[in-house]
Amino acid sequence: MSELIDAVLAGAPGERLAGLPLPDRYRAAYIRKQDVGMFGDDETDPDVRRSIHVGEVAMPELAPDEALVAVMASAVNFNTVWSATFKPVPTFAFLERIGRQGPRAARHDLPEQVIGSDASGVVVRVGSAVEHWGPGDRVVVSPTYASGQVTSGSGDGMVADDILAWGYETNFGGMADFAVVKANQLLPKPEHLTWEESAANMLCGMTVYRMLVSPNGARMKQGDVVLIWGAAGGLGGYAVQMVKNGGGIPVAMVGSEERAELMRDLGCEAVINRQEFMNSPGGLKSPKVLRRMGETIRRLVGEDPHIVFEHTGQETFGASVYLARRGGSVVTCGSSSGYQHDYDNRYLWMKVKRIVGSHGANMAEAHEANRLLRLGMIVPTLSVTYPLTEAGEATRAVQLGKHVGKVGIRCLAPSDGLGVEDHALRARVGEQRIGLFRKY
């Protein structure tokens, strides 16, 4: 521990934090370039506990538009699994690409990569060009990493030529005691949430906001039926809440009766256990099974889905294209079960459906998603936390799909339950609702 870390944990004011020296090294979860290739192409179980290391790394210099955050908590996302398995491509290729952009960018091209794309914490330093943030500010981090200076992103930052995913396509991510971020990634921490609850939301929450609510996504409107695959997962849990808040009708697709109960507790009335269909002869490749699935949805809510919320990919995409109503949309942000999608294109073109690709969120969308969290209108989907020393175990749980909601990582926070400032709002939202996913 350093004097600076002690001061952060003691709640010291910003002036005090700014005057304390930075440590030369800090603790982090990282992967190593020398380990690329450790999992062979034919390896059926690339165990991420073998590739994720926890130890000290060098403290980088801060650029003028950056901030250094003392990380109280972080969270695991599926991109952490991709990083640690070095697939579909080793992320060191991204770091090499950044390193060619100039002297400051070259800091990222290192033999190790600090991973993690979510964080909550306290600002301890800001670069010379940062005006709106300072030491002592309590923040959460958007993983959208961009300069904000590229004109191709003027209308929508996610189409900018320099857009990257922080902690996946960059170095110095959130699964550490300190993290380096662009100042435009910073957002105010929800005051009624703990450090670990705050850290669990941004990547998934803002991704879902863009997919469903933003004009850049599926443009959900009141009364829309939205079929949500993996509804009990990190993305799915936020999708159910945003559909309900927006006046839509969520249909939760889950993998067990326990997860179905979680969805009902979250307020979703229409819940389907997908195992009933996937275990049938032919599974989701069978037209007969898909017709039965469509009949089940209509029996529950009376209509076919206006929107199908996709992130599982290969396993479910053909079913999604089939199940969307005439003129409906499939919105996708990932492919956790595989990237090569097979679907019958007749259902797409003859019934004038749309496939909408969505990735992350721009600054405005991230702001709006965080605003919903700060108002208590969206609650965290955090189900369990691990200490930073067990980052490999936490990521393994996500890799195997053993979790519900989000898996958190305590970095500097010595225990769960710390960091709440607005106790009145927390009481209004309710401990039972805020901690719902922990029940499961």
N, C-alpha and C positions, 0 to 999 in steps of 0.2 A: 504494500500500500504506500502511496505517496501523500505528502502534505496536501496536495490539491484534491486528491480523492477523499481524504479525511474531511476537508472543508466542504466538499460537495455533499457528502453524507450528513454533515452537521447542518446543512441548510444555510451556509454562509452567503452573505450578499454578494452581488456581482462585482463590486469594487474589490472585495477580498479575493475572489476567485481570479480576477484579472491580474492581481499582483503576485500570485503564487507561480513558481516555476513549473513548466511542463515536465513530466518524466521523459527520459530518453527512450524508454521502452514501455510497452503496455501489453496486457494479457488479451489474447484473442483466439477465436476459433478460425483455423485457416486450413487450406489445402496446399499441396506442394506440387510444383511443376515437375519435379523428379518422379512423382507418382503417376503421371499420365501414362496410361497403358497398363497399369497394374491389374485392371479388370479386362480380361480377354473378351473378344467379340462373342465367344460362345459361352461366357459365364452367365449362368441363369440367375444368380443372386449376388450382384455387386454390393456387398455390405458396406455402407457408408461409414460405419464405425472404424473401418480400416484406413480410410482416407482423410477423415477429419481429425485434426490435431488441435490441441489447446496448449498454448505456451506464449512466450513473449515475442513481440515483433517490434521493429523500430518505429518510432513516432515520426511521421512525415511532416515536412514543412507545409504551412498553410498558404494557399493562393489568395489573392486579394478578394475574390468573390466567394470565399468559403468560410465555413464555421467548423469549429471543433466541438463536438458534443460528448460530454461524459455520459455514457450509456447506462441507464438504470436497468433497462430490460429490452429484450429483442424478441423475435418470434421466428419460427420455422415456416418457410414456404416451399412449394414444390420445386422452385428454382434452386433452392439449397440442395435438394436431392440431385438435380441435374449437375450442379457444380461438382458435387462430391463423387458422382459416378463418371464424370468427364464425358458425359453424353447429353445431347446428340453431338456436341463438339466440346473439346476442352476449353474452358473459359479463359485459359491463358492466351488463346488466340485473340480474344477480345482485348486483353491487356497489352499485347504486342501492338495491336492496331492503334490503341490510344497512345501508346508510347511514341509513336511516329508523328504525333501531332505537334510536339514542341517540348521545350525543356520542362515545364511544369507537368505536362501530361505524362512525361517519361517516368514520373514517380510511381505510376500505377504498374509499370512493367517490371515486376519483381519475381523472384523464385517462389514466393508464396502469395496467396490471395486470401485476405480477410473477407469472409463471406457474411451473408445476412442482409436482407432487404427490408427489414422493419426495425424501428427503434423508438424508444422514448427516453428522455434524459434532460440534462441541463447544459446549456451553452456555457463553455468556459473560455473560448477565444473566438474572435471574428477577424476576418481579413480587413485590409485597409479600405476596401470598396464597399463593405457591408454597412448599411445605414439603419436598418429597421430592427435589427436584432443585436443583443449584447450579452455579455456574461451574466449568468444568473437566470436567464429566461428558461422556462420549463417548456419543452417542445416535444412534438412527435415529428417523424421524418417521412416525407413522401419519397418513394423510391424512383420517381421520375427524375433522371439526371440529364440536364441539358444546359447549355450556356444561356439560352434565352436571347441570343444575338443572331440566330440564323433566320433569315427572312422566310425560308420555306415553312417555318412553323408559326408564322404570324397569325394565321386563322385558327390553327389547331396545333398546339405544341407537339402532339404525338406524331405528326408527319414531318417534323423537323429532321433535317439530315443528320444532326448530331445527337439524336435522342438515344439514351442508354438506360439500362436497368441497373441502378445502384446496388452494389454488393453482389452483382451477378456478372454484369459486363464491365464493372469498375472494381477497383480495389478499395480497401479501407471501409468495409461494410459494417453492419450494425451488430454482429454477433461478437462483441468485444467490449472492453472497458471504455474505449474511446472510438469515435467514428468521425471521419471527415466527410462533410456534405457541402453541396452548393447552398448558398443562403436561400435560394428560391425553392429549396426542398423543405424548409422549415415551416411548421404550422404550430399554433398554440395547443398545448396539451389539454385535453378535457379535464376540467378541475375536479369533477366528481369521481373520476376513475383512478385506480391505483396505477403504479408504474407498469406492471405487467399487463393489466387490462388495456392501458393506453397503447402499449407497444404492439398489440396483436391485430390492429385494425386496418392500418392504412393501405398496405398493398392490396389486400382482398377487398376492403370496403370501397376504395376509390375505383378499382377495376369493375366492380359490380355496378357502381353508380354510372360509369361510362357505358357499360353494356346495356343497361336497362333504362336509365332515366335521361341521360344526355341526348341531345340531338345527334351526336356522333354515333350512337348505338342503335338499339331497336326501337327507341321512341315509344316506350310503354305509355299507355293512357288508361284512364279509369275504366274498370270493367274488363281489361285484358286478362285472358287466361294465360298463365305462364307456367310451362312445364320446366322444372328445375332438377337436373340430374345432380346426384351427389349433394342433396339438400342439407345433409347433416355435416358436411365438410366446411372448411373455412370460407370458400366462396359461396357455397350454397346457403349457409346460415345467414349471410348478409342479403343474399338475393331474396329469400323468403320475407325478410323484414322490409326490404325496400318495395317489393311487390305489394305487400299489405299496406304500407304507408301511402303508396301512390294510388290506392283504390283498385288495385288489380286482384286477381284470384290466383294464388300460388297453388301449384300441384307439386308436391314434394316427392321425388323419387329417391328412395333410400334402400339400404342393403340389409336391414334387420328390423325385427319388431321393436327392439330397444330404441333404435334410431327413429322409428316411426313415432314412438311415444314422445321423444324429444321434440319432434316437429309439432306434435299436437300441443305440447306445453308452450311452444313458441307462438302458437296461435294459428297454425296451418291446419285447416280442417280436412283437406283432400290430400291423403298420403297413400303412396303405393310402395309396397315392398317389391323391388325389381327382381329379387331372386325367384319369385313365382314365375316370371317370364323367362329369365336367363337360364333357368334350369330345365325349361321345357325343351323337347326335341327341336333342334335347329336354333334354339336361342333367339337372339335379336336378328338373326339372318333369315328367319322363317316368316314369310308373308302371313301365315296363319297366326303366328304369335303376335306379330305387329298389329293385325286386325283386332285381336283380343285385347291388346294393350290400349288401342284407340277406343274400343268399346268401354273399357274400364274407366278411362278418363272422362268420357261422355256421361257415364253413369254417375260419376262423382260430382261433376260440375256442369253437365248439360251441353258442353260444346268442346270442339277441338281447340288446341292451344293456338293463340295468336302468336306467341313467342315461345321458342324452345331455348333454354339457357344451357349452353354447351361448354364444357371444359374437359370432358373425359376423352373425346376424340374417337379413335379407331373403333373402340368397342361399341359405342353408342351412336355414332354420327349418322349411319344409315337409317336407324330408327328415328332420329330427330328429324331428318328430312321428310320421312314418311309421315310422322305424327303431326307436324305443323299443318294448320288449316290452309285452305286455298287462300293465297295472298298473304300467308303468314311469313314469319321470319325465324331463322335459326341464327343466334348470335353466339360466336365462339371466341374464347380467349386462350385456348390451350388444348393440349392433347396428352393428358397424363397416361392414357392407355396405349398410345401409339400415334404417330403422325400421318401415316398413310390411310386416308379415309376412303371407304368404299360405300357408295350409295347409288341408288337407281335414279338417274338423272331425269327420268320421265316425270317423277313426282315433283321435281323442282320446276322444270320449264312448263309442263302442261298445266300445272296449278299455280303458276306465276308466284312462286315463293322466292324468298331472298335469303342469302347467306351473308351475314355481316361479320367481318373480322374486327376484333377489338383487342387493344393491347394497352394495359396500364391506364393512365389518365393524365390529362393535361393539368396545368396548375389550377385552373378554375374548377375543374371537376374534383380535384383533390380537396380544394377548399370547401366545396359544397358537401362532400362526403364527411369531412371532419366536422363541419358545422352541425350535421345531423347527430354525430356522436356527442358533440359538446352540449347540444340541447337535450340529450337523453332520449332522442327519438329512435336511435339505433343503439343496440347494446352489443358488447363484445361477444365473440363466439369462443373465447378462451376456455379450454377445458382442463388443461394441466400445465404446470411449469416445471422446468428443470434448471439446475444451476448451470452456469457457463461451462464448468468442468465436465458436464455430461452432455455437451452439445451433440456429440456423435449418437448417443442413445436417443436424444430427442428427435434428431433427424431420421434415425432408423424407424422410429414410431410412425413418422409421416410416410417414409418410403414404403412401409408395409401396410399402410392404411388402417392402423390399429386405433387411430385417434378419431374423435369427433371434433368439429370446429377447428380451432387453432391451438398449436402447441407453443407455449411461451418459454423464453430463456431469461433467467435472472442474471444480469451482468454485475453491475455494482450494487443493485438493491440487495441488502442482506437477507431479506425475507419477503414473502408475499404480504399484500395488504397495506403497503406504504404509498405515500404520495398523494393521498386524497386531500383536497382543499375545500371543496364545496360539499359539505356534509348534508346540507339541506336538499340540494338537488339529488344527491345519492339516495336520500330517504324517499323522495318523491318517485324516483324511478323504481326503487325497491331492490333490496339485496337479492331477493329470490330471482328477479328477472335478470339483474346484472350477472349473477353467478349461475344462470340456468345451465350452461354447457358443462360446468364443473360437476353438476349432479350426475352427469353421464360419463 
